[in-house]
Amino acid sequence: MTPIEAANVIEAFLAGTGADWDWDDFMHAKIEDPRVDAIRQSCNEIDGIYPGQRAGEYCGPKGEVIMRALVKELRSMS
């Protein structure tokens, strides 16, 4: 997965527009590019650090801010 593809998956997840298994696939598949895989691992931990405040939320507002920053970082890699 390229940095741009990963950024697109995270953005779609945050917007609620991703396909059914996109987020799950992203979260559970090791990515060859170690930079992208490190970001994937960070996303995998955000819900534990910044839990959602309502049922069905993946993470809280601070977690979303971090995920948006990770998207910017991914986009700067290409």
TATA-V271600 format. One record per residue. N is the residue number from 1. RES is the residue in one letter. BURIAL is b if it has 9 or more other ideal C-beta (glycine too) atoms within 8 Angstrom, else e. D_FIRST is the distance of its C-alpha to the first C-alpha in whole Angstrom. Layout:
# TATA-V271600
n=N res=RES burial=BURIAL d_first=D_FIRST
n=N res=RES burial=BURIAL d_first=D_FIRST
This chain:
# TATA-V271600
n=1 res=M burial=b d_first=0
n=2 res=T burial=e d_first=4
n=3 res=P burial=b d_first=7
n=4 res=I burial=b d_first=8
n=5 res=E burial=e d_first=6
n=6 res=A burial=b d_first=7
n=7 res=A burial=b d_first=10
n=8 res=N burial=e d_first=11
n=9 res=V burial=b d_first=10
n=10 res=I burial=b d_first=12
n=11 res=E burial=b d_first=15
n=12 res=A burial=b d_first=15
n=13 res=F burial=b d_first=16
n=14 res=L burial=b d_first=19
n=15 res=A burial=e d_first=20
n=16 res=G burial=e d_first=20
n=17 res=T burial=e d_first=19
n=18 res=G burial=b d_first=16
n=19 res=A burial=e d_first=16
n=20 res=D burial=e d_first=18
n=21 res=W burial=e d_first=15
n=22 res=D burial=b d_first=12
n=23 res=W burial=b d_first=13
n=24 res=D burial=e d_first=14
n=25 res=D burial=e d_first=11
n=26 res=F burial=b d_first=9
n=27 res=M burial=b d_first=12
n=28 res=H burial=e d_first=13
n=29 res=A burial=e d_first=10
n=30 res=K burial=e d_first=9
n=31 res=I burial=b d_first=6
n=32 res=E burial=e d_first=7
n=33 res=D burial=b d_first=8
n=34 res=P burial=e d_first=11
n=35 res=R burial=e d_first=11
n=36 res=V burial=b d_first=8
n=37 res=D burial=b d_first=9
n=38 res=A burial=e d_first=12
n=39 res=I burial=b d_first=12
n=40 res=R burial=b d_first=11
n=41 res=Q burial=e d_first=14
n=42 res=S burial=b d_first=16
n=43 res=C burial=b d_first=15
n=44 res=N burial=e d_first=16
n=45 res=E burial=e d_first=19
n=46 res=I burial=b d_first=20
n=47 res=D burial=b d_first=22
n=48 res=G burial=e d_first=24
n=49 res=I burial=e d_first=25
n=50 res=Y burial=b d_first=26
n=51 res=P burial=e d_first=27
n=52 res=G burial=b d_first=27
n=53 res=Q burial=e d_first=31
n=54 res=R burial=e d_first=31
n=55 res=A burial=e d_first=30
n=56 res=G burial=e d_first=27
n=57 res=E burial=e d_first=25
n=58 res=Y burial=e d_first=22
n=59 res=C burial=b d_first=23
n=60 res=G burial=b d_first=26
n=61 res=P burial=e d_first=26
n=62 res=K burial=e d_first=26
n=63 res=G burial=b d_first=23
n=64 res=E burial=b d_first=22
n=65 res=V burial=e d_first=23
n=66 res=I burial=b d_first=20
n=67 res=M burial=b d_first=17
n=68 res=R burial=b d_first=18
n=69 res=A burial=e d_first=19
n=70 res=L burial=b d_first=15
n=71 res=V burial=b d_first=14
n=72 res=K burial=e d_first=16
n=73 res=E burial=b d_first=15
n=74 res=L burial=b d_first=11
n=75 res=R burial=b d_first=13
n=76 res=S burial=e d_first=15
n=77 res=M burial=e d_first=13
n=78 res=S burial=e d_first=12
